[in-house]
Amino acid sequence: MIEMARRMNSLAAEPTGNVFADLGLPNAEELNTKLRLCAVINKILAERKLTQAEAARILGVNQPKISALKSYKLEGFSVERLMHFATALEHDVVIEIRPRRKTAGAARVLVVGAA
């Protein structure tokens, strides 16, 4: 109960742009990266109008994994696996490492999906 109150108090603070960090969840940065990768992959699948069976064949997984992906159930996917899915869908994954801007707060991982 006390932990829940602490989390609720932290929610009243300025949002970070990472809902997982705002909720005080462990591995918030990784969860946010997975969520953003998943969103990009789901956008690609929707644009291509692929069925779950077609997507499963292209990505080399079974249909239930595609269902989980479409439902944003992230626990079964690593960041690396999601990046592999993007490349299997004929999209480049670019990792850029650069110095953190001094005014930007903590260093972060940012996933930007191209249209």
Contacts in CASP RR format, 6 or more apart in sequence:
PFRMAT RR
TARGET T0000
AUTHOR 0000-0000-0000
METHOD contacts of the structure
MODEL  1
MIEMARRMNSLAAEPTGNVFADLGLPNAEELNTKLRLCAVINKILAERKL
TQAEAARILGVNQPKISALKSYKLEGFSVERLMHFATALEHDVVIEIRPR
RKTAGAARVLVVGAA
7 23 0 8 1.000
7 24 0 8 1.000
10 22 0 8 1.000
10 24 0 8 1.000
11 22 0 8 1.000
11 23 0 8 1.000
15 22 0 8 1.000
16 22 0 8 1.000
18 28 0 8 1.000
18 29 0 8 1.000
18 32 0 8 1.000
18 108 0 8 1.000
19 32 0 8 1.000
20 27 0 8 1.000
20 28 0 8 1.000
20 29 0 8 1.000
20 31 0 8 1.000
20 32 0 8 1.000
20 35 0 8 1.000
21 28 0 8 1.000
21 29 0 8 1.000
21 32 0 8 1.000
25 31 0 8 1.000
29 108 0 8 1.000
29 109 0 8 1.000
30 79 0 8 1.000
30 109 0 8 1.000
31 74 0 8 1.000
32 109 0 8 1.000
33 79 0 8 1.000
33 109 0 8 1.000
33 111 0 8 1.000
34 74 0 8 1.000
34 77 0 8 1.000
34 78 0 8 1.000
34 79 0 8 1.000
34 82 0 8 1.000
35 72 0 8 1.000
35 74 0 8 1.000
36 111 0 8 1.000
36 112 0 8 1.000
36 113 0 8 1.000
37 79 0 8 1.000
37 82 0 8 1.000
37 83 0 8 1.000
37 85 0 8 1.000
37 86 0 8 1.000
37 111 0 8 1.000
38 69 0 8 1.000
38 72 0 8 1.000
38 74 0 8 1.000
38 77 0 8 1.000
38 82 0 8 1.000
39 72 0 8 1.000
39 113 0 8 1.000
40 86 0 8 1.000
40 91 0 8 1.000
40 111 0 8 1.000
40 113 0 8 1.000
41 69 0 8 1.000
41 82 0 8 1.000
41 85 0 8 1.000
41 86 0 8 1.000
41 89 0 8 1.000
42 69 0 8 1.000
42 70 0 8 1.000
42 72 0 8 1.000
43 113 0 8 1.000
44 86 0 8 1.000
44 89 0 8 1.000
44 91 0 8 1.000
45 55 0 8 1.000
45 66 0 8 1.000
45 70 0 8 1.000
45 89 0 8 1.000
48 89 0 8 1.000
50 58 0 8 1.000
52 63 0 8 1.000
52 66 0 8 1.000
52 67 0 8 1.000
52 70 0 8 1.000
53 63 0 8 1.000
55 66 0 8 1.000
56 62 0 8 1.000
56 63 0 8 1.000
56 65 0 8 1.000
56 66 0 8 1.000
58 88 0 8 1.000
58 89 0 8 1.000
59 65 0 8 1.000
59 66 0 8 1.000
59 85 0 8 1.000
59 88 0 8 1.000
59 89 0 8 1.000
60 88 0 8 1.000
68 76 0 8 1.000
68 77 0 8 1.000
69 77 0 8 1.000
69 85 0 8 1.000
83 93 0 8 1.000
86 92 0 8 1.000
86 93 0 8 1.000
87 93 0 8 1.000
91 114 0 8 1.000
100 106 0 8 1.000
100 107 0 8 1.000
100 108 0 8 1.000
END
